[in-house]
Amino acid sequence: MFAIEVYFNKEPEQSIRDLWISIEEMHPLTSLNAIEGARPHISLAVCDVKTPHNVKQVLLRQRNLAPFPIRFDAVGCFPTTGTLFLSPVMSTPLWLIHEDIAWTLSQSGIELLPYYRPQQWTSHCSLGLNLYGTNMTTAFERIAQIFVSLSGKVTEIGIIEA
């Protein structure tokens, strides 16, 4: 599997890393901070392909990504996957880049996983994974107590093997 992700400038990235550390202090095995090389991000597309060649071609269209503003005002969760996340305010540039990538991948015959398809995508920046039951409740309460709105810019786009 491969994911196309966008990354942020220094300030929001560090603030999100601080939230990762806060979750790691409570639940060490659920934090993204424990994943080597992980960066705060928003996944625009996730697809199950054998080779990333076609996916990389899609990135060539976006390689000169013009930075655009991003703001996180809300904390949310996906209870069925145990994911705690920050929810960005949906902006036109974020929506357009997602739509463009989804369309370009579909034109290449690459199908997105259902949660990443247009009209089904919930834009989010994960804070913790595999948080179920009381672990989710505890992590959510802690983040809600310390969270303040974050603003910054989307500055990069990349691909990772998931």
N, C-alpha and C positions, 0 to 999 in steps of 0.2 A: 504494500500500500504506500501511496505517496500523498503528501499534503502540501498545499500551497498556502503559505502563511504571510501575514504582514507583521512588521515589527515597528517598535516605537522609538522615539528619541530618548535620550538619557534619563530625563526626570521621571516620566511615567514608568519607564522600565524599572528604575530603582525602587519606586514606590510599590510596584507590583511585586518585585522580589522581596521587599520587606513584608508584604502580606503573606507570601509563600513561607517565609521564615516563621512568621507567627503561627501558621498552621502546622508547620513542621515541629515546632516546640510542643504542640499538643498531640499530634498524630504523625510521627516520623515517616511512616510508610505511605502516607497519602499526599505528601507534598511534591509539587513539581520541582522544588529546589533540590530534591534528591536525585533528579534525573540529569545525568551528565550532559552538558551542552544545551540544556533546555533554556529557552528565552521566552519572556512574556510575549504573547502573540495573539492574533485572531486568525483562526483557520478559515480560509475562504473556500477551499475545496479539498475534499478527501476522495481519492479514487483508488480502486483496486486494479492495478495494472502490473503486468510482468516486467515492463521496462519503463523507466521514466523518460525515455527519449521524446515521446509526444508531449508529455507533461512539460518537459524543459522547453520545448518549442513554444508552448503557451506563454511561458515566462519571458521569452524574448520580446513578445508584444508589450510586456509591462516593465521591461528592464529600466526604462527611464521614468519610473514612477515619480510623479510630482508629489512631494510631501503634501499631506492634507491634515486638517485638524481632527483630533479625536478627543472625545470626552466620555468619561465613565462616571455615571451618577447613581448606579444601582448595583446591588448585589443580588444574585439569584442562584437557583440550583436546578439541576436535573435529577430528581430523586431516583429515577429508574437506573441511572448510571453512577449515582453517587458523586456527581460533579458539582462543586461550588465554583461560582464564577462572578466576574464583573461583567455588567451589561453595558456596552457602549451606546451612546445616543446614536441612532441610525441617521447618518448623514448621506447626502446625495453622493459624494465621492466614494464612500464605503459601499453603498448599494450598487453604484455603477461598476466598480471594480469587480465585485462579486458576480454581477450579471454578465460582464464581459468575459470573465474567466469561465463561467459555467457554459456560456454560449460557444466559446472557442473550443473548449474541451469536447462539447457535444458534436461540433463540426468535425472533430478529429476522431469521432467514434468512441470517445472515452466517457463513460457514465459515472456520474458522481454518486457517492453513497447517499441514500435517501435524505438524511438530515442536512445535507449540504446543497440540495437542489433548490433552485429558485422557488420561492413561495413556501418552502419548508425550512429554510435556514434560520436559525436563531444565532445571531452574531454574539459571540462571547469570548472572554479571556479567562481561561481556567485558572483557578487558585488552588484547588485541591481535588484529588481523584479518589474514588473508592471510599467515599464517606457515606456510610449508611446509618440509619437510625439515630441513636444518640450522638454518634460521632459527627454526623451532619449538623445536628442541632447545636452541639457545642461549638463547632467550627463557625457556623453561621452567626451565632451570638457573639463570638469573639470578634469576627470581622466587622459585624455591624457596629460594635462599640468603638472600633478604632478607625473605621473607614471614613475618609473625606473624599469628596469629588476629585477626580484626577483629570487634568487636561494636558494635552501634548500634541504630538504630530505622529502620523504614520509616515515612516521615512524609508522603509525597505520592504522588499518582497523576496521571498525565498521558497525553496522546496526542501522538504525533508522526507526521509524514508520513515514511515510510521510502523 
